[in-house]
Amino acid sequence: MNFQIPKYKQPNFEQEPFLSAPDVQIVEVKIDGVAPEHYHGLSIYPEYFKISGEWILASESRMDGVPVLGSDGNIHVVEFRNLKIGDKVIVGRTEDGREGIFVYAKGFSSNDTDSELFAFRSGRSRETAYSKDYNELYELLNYEKDNGYIVWVLGPAVVFDFDSRQALSSLISNGFAHAILAGNAMATHDLEAALFGTALGQNTYDQQSPPNAHYHHLDLINKARRAGSIKALMEKEGIKDGVVYSAITNNVPLVLAGSIRDDGPLPPVIADVYQAQDEMRKHTRKATTLICLATQLHTIAAGNMTPAYTQRNGEIRPVFIYCIDIAEFAVNKLRDRGSLEVTTLVTNVQDFVVHVKNNLIKIGVGS
C-alpha cells in the first residue's frame, strides 16, 4: 500500500507581515452565551493567533466557532451558546495576519502545476469518472482502520437494500468504523429489517410489500420502547444482524440525533438538538475521515462541525471528508463549504457501500 498522509507545510512567520503584526485583541465575555462585538468567527482551516509575540495554532477548529484564550495559553474553540462570563474572546475580522489573526488555507496544498486552468467537466456530476476516488478511498480506509478515526454519517437509504445493509454491517464488524452518526430513521429501518425483513414496509431484497407491512417500523419502535433499550430489544427478539447490531456488539458509538419528524422515537434517540450536537461533536472533533451517505441535512450538520485538520501524535494532518449521494445538489452543497479534503461521488449509496466492502474485505473472510 502506497498511501501516505499529506504533509503539512507550516507558514513562515519569520517574514512580513507576521513579524510586525500586533498581538491579537482580546475582549472578555460580559453575558453568558453572547460574544463581544467584532468577535472573530473561526473557519474550517488552520488558524494562527499572535499571543505575547508568538503565533499559536488553534488546536482544533469548527466553522463559526469562537476562539477563546484559555488560562493554559491555548486557543480553545467554543460555540456561542457555551460562552461564559469572563471568557477571553479573540476579536478581529481580517485573516491575513495584520491583526494578529492568520487563516491558513494552503497547509496541505500540492505544488502540482501541471493542471490546465481550463478543462471540461471539472465539477462533480453523474458523468464524473470515480475509479481513482474509489481506489484512494480503499487505501485511506485501510490506513485509517488502525491509525485514524473513521466516522460514518448515515441516512436510512443505506439499510433499505439487503446487500448494502449486510455490506455496511461487515465493514463495521471488521474495524472500518469508529463512530456512527445517524437519525431515528436509519436505526429504526435497520432493526425493522432484522426483525421483519422489511424497511419502511418493503422487503429489502425483492421490494415486495407484505400485507400490513406499513406497520412494521411502528411496531419495531413500540417493541423497542417496551424493552427500554435497543440492546434489550435485540436480546428479547433475537436480533443478530444489521448495522445497529454490529455497532453495539463491536462497541462502536452510535449517536442518534432526533428530528421534528420522528416517529416514536427509539429509546436512545436524543431529542434535545443541542445535546445531540454535543454528542456528535465528540466524534467529529476526533474524526480523521468522515463518510456521509445519502442524508443531506445530517451531512451538512456533521460537515460544519468537522474541521479540515486535526492533530495526531503531534502531527497536523488533514481530515478527509467523503459525501456520497445520488443527487448532485446534495454533494455539491457540502463541497461548496470550501473544505480542504472533500471528495464527492454522485452515485447510489447502496452500490457504493457494496463496492467498498468487496474491496476491503475478501470474499469469505469477515462477517
Secondary structure, DSSP 8 states (H G I E B T S, - for coil): -------------SSTTTTT----EEEE-SBTTB--TTB----SS-EEEEETTEEEE-SS--TT-EEEE-TTS-EEEE-GGG--TT-EEEE----BSTTSEEE---TT------S-S--TT-S-STT---HHHHHHHHHHHHHHHHHS-EEEEE-GGGGSSHHHHHHHHHHHHTT--SEEEEEHHHHHHHHHHHHHSEETTEETTT----TTGGGHHHHHHHHHHHHSSHHHHHHHHT---SHHHHHHHTT--EEEE--TT-SS--TT-B-SHHHHHHHHHHHHTT-SEEEEES-HHHHHHHHHTS-SEEEETTEEEE-EEEEEES-HHHHHHHHTT--TTEEEEES-HHHHHHHHHHHHS-TTS--
